[in-house]
Amino acid sequence: MTSAPLSVPEGPRSPVTAGPAQADPVHTSQSRREGLQELLRVFDRVRVRPTRRSGDIPLPVLWVTGPWEATSAMADALEERCAGTPCAVLTPPQEAEGPAEPAPPYATRAARLSEAAKNLAEHASPGEAHLRFPLFAQVQWLLGLHVTEEGHELRDGVRRAMNQRRRQIGTGTEQERRGFWKNVRAYAEGPLPAWAAATAILSAGWADQLTTLFGLCAILAGPVIGSFHVLLLSRNWAGRRRYMWFLRQPYLMPDNRRNQPRDLTGFAVRLLSARDDAASADPRRQREAAQANDEIERLLVNAFLEDLRQGYERRLWKVWRRVAWARTSYPVLLVNGDDDRLVARVEEVRAATRLADPLLVVVTGPGDVAGAPRAVPARRVSVLAGRPDRAEELWAQWEAELARDRALGSHRVLRIELEAEDEQAMAKANSVPPEGRPRPLLAHPAIPWLVVAALVAVSLVRVLATATATCGPGIWRVPSGECVGVSEDGFVFAPHLAPVLGLIDRQNRAILASGHPYASVVYFGKLTTSGHSQAGAYDPLTDINGELAGIALAQGRLIENNADGSLLQMRVLPANGGADFVYAEDVAREILRRVRDDPTIIGVIGLGESRKQVRAAIQELGRKALPVISTTSTFDDLGMREADGRHIPSFFPLAPPNTRLTAVAAGWARAGVPERKAPPARTAKVFIDATPSDLLGEDLGDKFIAAFGKGATPIRYSRAADLEKGITEVCRGRDQPDLVYYAGRTAQFGAFVDALAKSQCHQLTVMANDDVTQYVNDHAPELGGNDRVRVMYVALAPPSTKKDERNIFPPNYGTDFYKRLDGLVRELGMAKLERTRLPSPEYAVQAQDAAVALMRAAQEAFSGQGAPAPEDGGPGVVDRGGVLLALENLQEIDGDSGLVKLHGAADGRHAKDRPILLVAIDPDGRQVVVRQCGKLYAKQAPNPGCPEP
């Protein structure tokens, strides 16, 4: 409980009434019952602890006076209302039979306080730890301590006794055993979660370096060490830090600071001396004996109250003190009788220490209405008095004056006056149900144990998962079961990528074995599948397979042409960002870690999808200015920093942006393709993939609508199941749209085409974006043979199986890339695979051109840097900054996918004059290029019908 100052009044005050003087009204049985019920409700409100935000307040003494029968009935009712909460009832002690053993005067107060502490510790809310009184118990133990040493040796004897008590774990008496297990229950909520958290963090953090056995032992060590710690804390010895309170409190402490004890032993010596003085029977030392007795009584009371303060202390930084937040009712000390001195001592200590405590003292018994209560010194008391029916008014007035009373002195007593007739009304009045405040949810006693179980379970799962499911160095397993990270040793991320990944690994080893200079290039793709991705767990990854095949061809061509060792070789490090690039940002951080350790890494190629995770990965790589060439991602602002809107200078997108793609596609749609029976479109329905993490659909669809102009309306979907509903709405009306534009992913394009084929739309023209290239390559015969739907799509590279009906490609333009790709497929034993599992040629050719561009820049940087040969005789290292500068000034390349010019576009951020092709499908499945914008080679004349890039 937070301590608060408690001021002492300057002088005596007369009892204060709750209102103006007036004659007592005549009380009926009903009015008496209602008045007593009001008193019981006020009692509940007083003992209910406020929330931390409201704050604790100093509690008054509730003094109930009147005939013995009435006050006894009231005491029984109050005790009944405190059931299940800390409550101590003190009745007048019975006189012992026979001659009493001589005892010092403080022994009576000590026995009464001991009885109160025992009663308070016996009651607690279900599942909660009981109150403990370690400071009070220590004073009692010291008062009962007998040492044989005297004089200068007394200190040594006291120290040995306390050391023996400190080392003692076993308990002797039945009461000590009960106290020991109560301490275990209370302390278990602190050290056990702390030790479990420490070992869980250590075992989880070092799981990669620990063996399975050692990891399991580390996990079990937490609860074992925590249990031993709890047993140590639960001894009778509460700890030096807590006992240092005796040196800060005022009683039995000399006024001169120089003479004050420095440790607990010194204080114990002073207490034993005071005990001997209080027990002295010498008439000449009666004054010293009385002073020593008073000091000991005050010390006992102060320790008793301090134990209660600590038991109710709520501190945000003491998270292990859950029970203090769970105690929502104040402890009650019900003094039934005329035991004045104990209550007087409590009030005296409160006034002297000026500290609030959570103890609500209730005194019942006869008393003089006109005088001050005997339980509290008159010079320190002012009384609010009234009948039971005015109890609420008394409490309200006491609360209203609290702020002023803290500075000028509190009304320490609320006095309730009963009459003999109130005894009969008490039985009916006690039917009022007790009021209380529920325990906070986060203070539930099960919370610490759930935390312990969760921490142990998490660390156990982490150790076992690391031990049994380690993917490889720099590669980790994610919850979906995928292995993500960067591979250097040919790790196979997916079985159907094994042939191409194996080829890249063999070529990497050949490059390292040759001793020729090389540069390491990270291919960043989605090399695994997941049931939670858009394409599903059975995605054949033909696009990724194609990009890897294209990079392998570029790598192999460099090896073939490097007979004299002058060409910089390309070592490829595959990096997997997971299905839909979910873990791209984490893998980007792993790439940067590799960059710090491996100076041969010059850049990244891939990242071929426009997703939020890809943008975050590009921004992460851009922090270290690592060159990145994306392959097929088309989102305009993929290389834009979200924080300041500035372009990342180390990012070079190979594909044209959505703004240009949609402007070209909308122009073709407006003009129509008569040779493919596609008339000019005046109306269009745009199906937009609204997946939150995907940047392609929303951006591409909105830009197409803006470019198409009036007549284009959007239809958004987020999964394949939504497409049929949207198509039904489009086709059931009388006015069929001239065109349907698909702005989505290839994974849902099959469901889209099937829904259109089964709809009421006939001879409908469909124009799709470049992402459906993979689906078209796999299902070209089915699409070409579908007479109900005419499918055309925008391609970013010439299709491998094309028919040039409009002489778009001049006779002198040709490429052997597709023949080399077919040869690679046969060499890897993949020729007999289904068409849907073969590498995609269109993705392969674009990835190859990206790799060629990066390596040409690296070659220029390596040739121009003029660095001396390394002293170890190894190959030289390419300067990464020189590669970035070379990319910014890279000359045009006639790539196999079209013109490669990474700079020069109007926006200054994209490649210039990249080809954009409109491809239709013949009934036999042959893909036909019917329109072209951009350039396939540098000297090709621009198409006048295309918008300016």
N, C-alpha and C positions, 0 to 999 in steps of 0.2 A: 504494500500500500504506500502511496506517495505521502511523505510526511508533510504536514502543514503547520505553520505556527499557531499556537493557542495562547491568546493573551490573557493576562490575569487582571481582574478589576482592581481599581485603586483602593476601594474600601467597601464597607458593607452596603448592601442594598436591601430594601424591604421587598417582600414578595410583590410581584407585579401581576395584576389581574388581566384577563384577556379583553376587558372592555370597561366601560363606565360602571360605577357601583350601582347595583340594582338589587332588589329583593329577590331571593331565590324563589323560583316558581314552584308550584305544587306539582310533584312528579307522580304520574300514573305508572302502572306496570308496563304499559306499552312504551311510554317515554323513557323509562329506565332501560328497557331492553334495547331501544334504538340508540340511546346514549352509549351503552356498553358496546354495542356493535360498532359504533363509530370509533370508540377507543381501540377495539381490536383491529379495525382497518388501518387506523393511524399507526399502530404498533407494527403492522406488516409493512407499511410504507417506510417507516423509519429503518427497519432492519434489512430492507431490500437494498442491495448495493447498486449505486448508479453505474452507468457505463463509464468507460475511461474518458470519453469526450466530455461527459458532464462533470466528472471528477469526484473524488471522495471528499467528504466533509467531516469535521469533528462531530462526534455524536454526543448528545446530552445524556444526563442521567434521568431515567424515568422513575419517578418516586410515586408509588401508589400507597395512599394512606387510608385509614379507616378502621372499623372494627375487625377483629382477627378473622371472623368467619368470612367477611366479604373479601378481604385481601388474600386469604388462603384460596378462595374460589377463583379469584382473578389470577393468582400465581399458577394454579393448575391449568387454567385456560391458556395462559401464555406459554407454558411448557408444552402443552399439547400442540400449539400452533408451530412450535419450533421443531417438531418431529422430523428427523432426517437431515437436520442441519446442525452445525456445532452449537451446543447449548449446555451450559453448566448450571445446576441448581444447587445452591448452598442453603442448607437449613441450619438452624441453631445447633451447635454441637452438644451432644449429650454428656453430662458429667460422668466421668469414669468412677467406677466403684472402687473403694479402698483408697489408700494413700497414693497420690500421684507422684511419679518420679520428678525430681527437680529438673526444670528445663528453662532455658532463657526465654524472655518474653517474646522474641521474634518467632519462636517455634510455632506458636499458635497461628500467626499470619502465614508462615511458611506452609503449615499443614493445610490451611484453607486454600491457599494458592495451588498447592499440589493437587488437592481434590478438584479444584476448578480446571486445572490443566488436564487432568486425567479424564474428566467428563467431556471437555471440549474435544479431546483427541479421539474419543470413542464414537463420535457421530460425524458422518460425512455423507454427501450425496452419493447415490449408487454409482459405483465404478470409480469414484474419485479418491485421491490420496487423503489420508487423515492429517489433521494439523499436528505439528511437532513443536516441541519446546526445548531445543538444544541449549540455548543460553540459560534458561531457567534451570534445566537439569544440571548444567555445569556448576551453577552457584550452589545448588543443593548438594552436589557431590563434594564441592570444596568445603561446605559447612560441616559435612560429615567426615571429612578427611582427618585421620589421626596419624601423625608422624612422630617418631621418637626423637628426632633431632631437635635441638633447641639453639637459640642464639644465632651465631653466624652460620651454623650448619643447617638451620631451618630451611634456607633457600635451596640447598642441595637436596634435602629430603623431599621437598615439594616437587622439585624438578624430576626426581626419580619416580615419584608417584604418578606424575602426569605423563611421563614417558611410558610407564607401564600401562596406563589407561589408553594411551595413543596406540600402542602395539596390540592391545587386546581386541580380538575379533569375536571370540566366543562370549556368550552372555551367561550370567548366572541365574538371577531370579526370573520368575515367570513374567513379571512386568517388563523386565529388560528384554526378554525374548520377544514379547509382543511388540515392544518399541522397535527392536531390531528389524523385524519383518515389515513393520509399517514404514520404516525408513527405506527398506529395499523397494517397496512399492512406490514410494515418492521419488527416490533418486533414479529409478530405472528409466524414467521418461527423458532424462538428460544425457548421461554418458552413452547409453546404448545407441540411440540414433546418431550421436556424434561419431563414435567409433565406427559404426556401420557405414556412415557417409564417407569417412576418411578412407577406409579400406576399399569401399566400392569405387571411389574416385581413382585410387591408386591402381587397383586391379584392372579397372576399365581403361585407364590411360596407358598402362603398360602391358595391355593384353597381347600386343604384337611381340613384345620382348620376353614375356613370361611363358614358361611351360604350363601345360594344363594342370599338372599336379600343384605346382607352386601357385598358380592363379587361384585354384580352389582353396588352398591353405590360406592364402591372403584374404579371401572372402570370409572364411570361417574365423580368422583371427580377430576380426572386428567384434562380433558378438562375444567371443571368449574374453578378450581384453576388457570389453565394456562391462561384462558381468563381474569380473574381478574388481574393476573400478567401483562398481555399484556396491559390492560387498565392503570395500574399504570405506566408502563414504557413509555406509549405513551403521558403522560402529557407534558406540557411545560417544566417541571423540568426533566432534563435528568439524574439526579443522581449524588450524591456526588463523586463517584469514577471517573466519567468522568470529572467533574468540577475540580478535583484536578490537571488537566493539567495546569490550570492557575498558579499554584504555581511552576511549573517546567519550564515554558517558561520565556524568558528574559525581557519582556517589563513591565514597571511600577513596576519593582522589584528592591529594593535597592541593591547596590553592597555588602554591609556588610551582611553576612548571618545571623548575630544575629538580624538584624532589619527586616528580611524578614517575611511576614505574615505566620502564622501557619495553617490557615484555609481559607475557601472561604469568610467568612465574613470579615476577615482582608484585603484580596485582594480587595473585593468590596469597602471597605472604601477608599483604595488608589486610586481606579479608580474614585470614586466620587470626591475625592480631585483633581485629575488631570483634571476631567471634569470642575470643578469650576475654576481651574487655566486657562484652555484653553479658557473659556468664559469671562475671566477678560478683562475689557476695560481700566484698569489702565495703562497709558503709562510707568510707572516705572516698570511694571511687564511684559513688552512685551517679554523679553527673556524667562521668565518662561512660559508664555502663549504659545510661539512658541514651546518650548521643550515639554510641556504637549500635545499640539496638535499633534506633530509628534509621540509621544509615543502612543497616542490613535489610530492614523491612523495605525501605525505598529501593534498594538494589534489587531485591526479589521482585517487587512490583514492576520496576523498570525493565528487567530482563523478560518478565512475563509479557509485558506489552510489546517489547521489541520483537519477540518471537512472533506475535500476532501481526505486527507490521510487515515483517519479512515474509510471512506466509501469505499475505494479501498484496504484496508489492507487484504492480503491473508495469513492466518496462518493455518497450518494443525490442530493444536489443537483447533482452534475455528470452530468446525464443524457447528455451528449454523449460521455462517456468509456465507451462501451460495451465497447471492447476490454479495458479493465481487468477487467471482470466475466467476459469470455470466456477470460481467461488462467487456466486451472485447474491449471497445473503451474508450479513455480518454475523459474527459469533455473539451469542447472548449470554451474559452472566446474570442469573436470576438469584438475587439474595433475598431469601424468604425469612424474615425475622428482624432482629434488631442488631445485626452485626455491623455496627457503625464504622469500626476502625478500618476494616479492609477497604470499604468504598472510599473512606476519607483518604487513605493512603493512595488509592488509585487517582483520585482527583488532585491530590497534592503533587504527585509525580507528573501528571499531565500538565499542571500549571507551571511546574518548575522547568520541565524539559521543553515546553511549548511545541510539542509534537502531537499530531493527530494519530489516533490508532483506531482499528476497526471494531473495538469491543463496545457493545451496547450493554450498559449496566442498568438493570431494573431492580429496584428495591421495593419490597412490599412489607407492610407492617404498620402498626399504629404510629401516629405522629401528631404533633401540635400544629393545627392549621395556621395559627397566627405566627408561629416562630419559624426559624430557619431549620431545615432538615438536619438531624444529627449525623447523617451519613456524610455530609460535606461541611467543612469549616464555614461558619457564618460569614466571616470577613471576606470570603472569596466567592460568595454565592448570591445570585439574585434568582428569584423563583417566579415562574409563570404558573399560576394556580387557577383552577376552575373545576367545574363538574365534568363528568364523563361526556356529556353531550356537547361540551365546548372543547374537547380534545383536539379536534381538527383545526379549530380556530387558534388554539395555543400553538400547535405545530406550525401553522402558516405564519403566525407572528414571529415565532422563533427563526424560521427560515428567512423572513424579510429582514430581520435585524442582524443576520449572520455577518454580512460584509462589514457593518459598523462594529460588531462585537469582536471581530478578529483584531481590530486595532484598539478597541477600548475595553474589551473584556466581555466574555460570553455569559449569557444566562445559562448556567450549567445544568439547571434542574428543570424538568417538566413535571409538575406535581399534579397528580390526579387524586381527588378526594372521593372516597366511597362512603356509602351509608350502609347500615345493617340490612335495609331492604334490598340492596343490590345483590345480595347472595342468592335470593330466589330467582332473580331475573337473569343471573349469569348462565344458568343451564340452557335457557332458550337463546340467549345472545350469542353463545359460542357456536351456533349453527352456521355462522358466516364462514364460507370457505376461505382458507388462507390464500393470500396473494403472494406472488413471487415473479421474478424475472427469469425467463428461460436461459439455459446455458448457451453461449455462443456456439455456432456450428463448428468453427475452427478450434474450439477448446474442448472438443469431444475427447474422452480418454482413449478412444481407439486410434486417434490420429498418429501419435508417436509410433505405435506398433505397426500401423499401416506403412508409415514412412520407412521403418526398419525393414519390413518385409519387401517393400518395393525396391529399396536400395540394394538389398542382398539379391533379389531376383534379377534386377537389371544387370548388376555386375556379373552374376552367374551366367546369364544369357550372353553377355558380352564376351566373357572368357571362353565359354563353350563355342559360341559362334565363330570367334576368331580362330580357335584351335581346330575346329572341324570344317570351316568354310572359308579359309583364307584363299583369296584369288591369286595373289602374287604381289611382288614388290611394287608399291605405288598403285596398286589396284585393290579396291575394297568392294565388299558386297553390301548392297543397299537393301532396304526392306522388301522391295519387289522381287528380290532374288537375283538381280542383275549384278554383274561385275563391271564397275566403272573405274576409270583412271587411265593412266598412260602406260603402255607396254613397251619394253625394250628387248624382250627375249622371245618374241613370237607367241605371246599368249593368245589363245583362240577365244574371242569373246562370244561367238555364236558358231555352232557346228557348220552351218552352210556357208560361212565365210572362211572356213579352214583352208581350202585350196589357195585362195588368193593371199591370205595372211601368211600361210606357209611360204609362198613364193617370195613375198616381201622380206620375210625373216632370212631366207637363204641369201637373197641379194644383199641384205644388210651385212651379213657375216662375210660375204665375199668382199664387200667394200672395206670393211675393217681389216680383213686379212691382207688386202692389197698394199696397204701402207700409203695409198694415194690420198691427197687432201679431199676432204668431204665436208658437207654441211648437213646438219640434221634438220629435217622438216617434220613437223607434227601434223598428221592428218586427224582432224577433229570431226567426228561424225557420231551417228547414233547406231552403234554396232550391236545392239541387243534389242529384244522385243519384250513387251510386257502386256499382261492382260488388261492393264489400266490405260494403255495408250490408245490413240485414235485408230491405229491400224490393227490393234489387237496382238495377241501373243503369237499368232501364226503368220505374221508379216514376213514374206520371204526376203525382204531387204534387198531387192534387186537394184534399187538406186544406190545404196551403200556399196553393194557388191560391185556395181559398175564403177563407182568412183575409185574404189580400191584397185580395180583392174586397170583403170586409166593411169593411176599413179604408178602402179607396178610396171606398165609399159614405158612410161617416161623414165623410170629408174633403170629399167633394162636397156633402153636406148642409150643412155649416158654411159653405162658400163660397156656396151658394144663399141661405142665411138671413142673410147678412152685408151686407145692402144699405146699412146706415148705418155699417158699419165698427166697430161696438162689440163684436162677438164675436171672441174669440180664435181665430185660425185654427190649423190643425194641419198642420205640415210633416212629412212622413214620410220617415224614413231607413231603407231596408231593410238588414238585417244578416243575413249568411248564416253559420251555424255549421257548415256542411257536412252531408253525409249522416249521419243518426243523431246529429247535434250533436257529432261527434267533436272539432271544433275550437272548441267553444263557449267554453271558458275563454280561449283566445287572443283570440277575437273580443271577449269581454267586456273584456279589457285594452285593445283598440283602441277600444272604446266609451268607456272611462274617459279615454283620451287625447283623444278628441274632446270629451268633457265639459269637460276642462280648457281646450280652445281655443274651444269654442262654448258660451256661457252660455245659449243658447236651448233646449238639450236639457233636458227636464224629466223624462223617464222612459222606460221600456221596456215594451212589451207583446209577447206571444207566448210563446216557450219552452214550447210545448204538449206536450212529451213528458217523462215521468218517467225521466230517465237520470242517470247519475253525472256526466256532463259538464255537463248542465243544472244540477245542484245546485252543481257547482263554479263555473259561471258566475254563478249567483245569489249565491253567497258572495262572489265577486270584486266584483260590482256593489254588494253590500251594504257593502263596505268604505268606499265613499264615500256611503252612504245614498241611492243613486239609486233612486227609486221603480220597482218592477217589478210589473206585473200579468200573471200567467200566464193562459193561456186554457183549455186542456183538460188540463193535467197534474194528476194526482190523488194522487201520493205524499204521505203525511201529512207527512213530515219534509223536504220539498224545501227549505223555507226555514229549516232548522235548521243552525246552525254545527257542524261536526264536531268542532272543537277544544274547545269548552266546552259544547255542547249547548243553547245559547241561541238563541231565535228571532230572525230578522233582521227588525227592525221596518219596514224599507222594502219588504218583500215582501208582496204581496196576491194570493193565489190566488183565481181566479174560480170554478173547478170545486170541487165537494164532494170531501172526502178519501176515500181508499180505505176507511177504517174505516166511514164512513157508507154508502158505496156497497155494500159487501159485507153490512153488516147489513140494509139494505133488500132487496138481491137474495136473501139467504138466507131472509128472511121470506116473500118472494113464492114462492120455490121450495118452502118447507115448506107454504105454504097452497095452492099450485097455482093454475092458471088454467083453470078448468073450461070456460069458453067457447071456449078454444083447444085443448080436448082434452088439457090438460096436468094430470094428477092430482097431488095432493100428493106431494112427493118425500120418501122415507125414506132413500134411498141416493143418493150422488152421486160421480161421478169428476171430479176437478178437474185439468184439463190446464194446467200451469204453464210459462210460458216462462222458462227458467233461464239466459238470456243474461247473462254476468257484468256487463256494463256497463249493463244495463237494470234500472231499479228497479221497474218496473211489475209484471211477472209474478210474481216471488217474493212480493212484499209483498201483492199483490191475492189471489193464490191462498191463501196462508197465512191471511190475514184471513177469506176466505170459508169456509175449513175450520173456523176457530174459531167463526165466526158460525153456520154450519150445524149444528155439533155432531157427535154420533155418527152415523156412516154416511157421512161424506165422507172420501175418501182421495185423495192427490195422485198425479199422473203427470207427471213433469218431462220436458221436452224442450228442446233448444237449437237445433234447425233443423227445417225442414219434413220432411226425410227420416225424422226420429224419430217423427213423428206416426202414420204407418201402423202401425209396430210397436206403439206404445202402444194404439192403437184395436183392433188385432187381439187383444191380450191382454185388453182389456175385453170385447169382444163374443164371444169364442169360448167363454166359460163359460156355464153354465146360468142364472146369476142376472144378468140384464141390469140395469144401474143405472137408477133412475127418472129421473136427470137427469145431463147432462154439462155442466159449467161450464167455459167457455173463458176463461183468464186469460192472454192473449197479445196479439200484435200483429196488425194487419189483414193484413200481408204474408203470414202463414202460414195465415190463416183459410180461404182457398180450398182449400188442400191438406187442411186439417182436415175441412171439409164433404165433400169428394170421398171421403176415406178412410172417413168414416162411412157415406156412401151406398153404398159398395161392400162394407161389412162385413156381419156376420151380425146386427147390431142392426137392429131395425125399429121404426118409430113412436117413435123416440127423441127426447126433448125436449132441445134445446140452448139454454142461456142463455149469452150472451157479454157481455163488458164493453164499455164505450163506444168503445174504440179501433177496433172493427170497423165503425163507422158508415160510414166511407169505402167499405169493401167492400160493405156492404149497399146503399148508394145506387147503386153501380155494377152490382150483380148481383141486384137485388131480384126481377125476374121469375123468374130461375132458382131462387133460394132459395124463393120462394113456390110454385113448381111442383114442388118436390121432396117427394113424399109420404112418403118414408122417414125424413126428418129434419124435425122442427119447430123452426125457428130463432126465437128471441126474443133481443133484446139490450137492454141498459140504455143509454139515451140521456141526454145532458146538456142537450139542447135539443129543442124540438118538431120533428119531421121536416117537411119542406116538402110532401111528398105524403102527408098523413095522412088517416085516416078515424076520426072520434071516435064510436065505437059506444056508449060508456058516458057520454057527455055530460060528459067531463072538462073540456072548455073551455066556459065559459058563453058565451051569445050576445053579451054585451057585450065579450068579449075578442076582439081581432083585431089583426093586424099587417099592414102593407103591405110588410114587408121583403122577403119572397120575390118579390113582384111587382117591386119595385125591382131586385132581383138579376137577375131574368129580363130586365128592360130593359137592365141593364148588359151582360149576356151578349150580347144582340142588338146593342147599340151597339158593342161591341168586335169584332163579326164572328165570335163563337164559337158561335153558335146551331147551326151545322151540324156541329160537332164531335161525335165519339162521346160517349156518356154518360159513359164512363170517363175522359174528358179534361176534363170541365166542372168548374168550381169547386164544391166541396162546400158546399151551403147551410147545413148544421148547423155547420160550422166557421166559415163566413162570419158567421153571426148572433152567435156567441159573441165573435169578434174585434171585431165592430162594437161590442158592448156594452162590451168592455174599453176600446176607444178612447174611447167616449162617457164612461165613468166617469173616465178619466184627464183628458180635456179639461174635464169639468165641474169637477173639483178644480182644474185649472189656471185656469179662468175665475174661480172663487171666490178663489183666491190672488191673481190679477192685479187683480181688482176691489177686494180688501181691502188690498192692500199700500200703496196711496197713494203710490207712488214718483213723483218728478218726471219730466217728460219728458226724454229724453236731450238733451244739448247739440247733438248733430249733427242733431237733428230726426228721427231714425229712430224706429221703433216701440219701445216699452218692452220690457224683458226680465222674464219671469216669475221670481219668486224660487222656487228649487227647494225650499228648506226649507218655504216656504209651501204648495207643492203637496203635500208629504208630510204636513203637518199637516192640510190639507183632505181628503186621502184617509182619514186616521184618523178624521175626523168626518163623512165623506160621508153624506148622507141617502139613504134608499132610492130606487131608480130602478126603474120598471117597464120593464125592457128587453125587447127583442124576443125574447130567448132565455129570459126569465123574470125573477124578482126579482133585482136586483143590490143586495146589501147586503154590503159588503166586510168588515164586522166584526160582532161580536155572537154568533158561534158559541160553543158551550159550551167549546171548547178555547182560545178567544181568538185563534185563529190563522187561521181560515178564514171564508169567506163564509157567511152564515146563510140558511137556507131556500132554497138553490138547488134548482131542479127536478131530480128524478130520475124518468125515465120508462121504463116497460117497453113495448117496441115489438115487435109481432108482424108477420108478413108474410102478406098474403092471396095466394091463388093467382095473381091478376092483377098481383102486384108492389106493390100498395098497402100502405103501412106503416100499421099500426093501433096506436094508443096504448091499451093495456089496463090499465095501472096508472100511478099517479102518487104521488110524495111530494115534499115541498117546495112552493114557491109559484111560480106563473107571474106573479103580480102581488101587490102589497103587501096588498090587501084580501081576498085569497082566504083562505077559512077553512082551517085545517090539517086534514089527513087523519088521523082518529083511528086508522087502521090502520097508520100509519107509526111507526117508533121515533123517539124524541126525538133531534133533531140535537145 
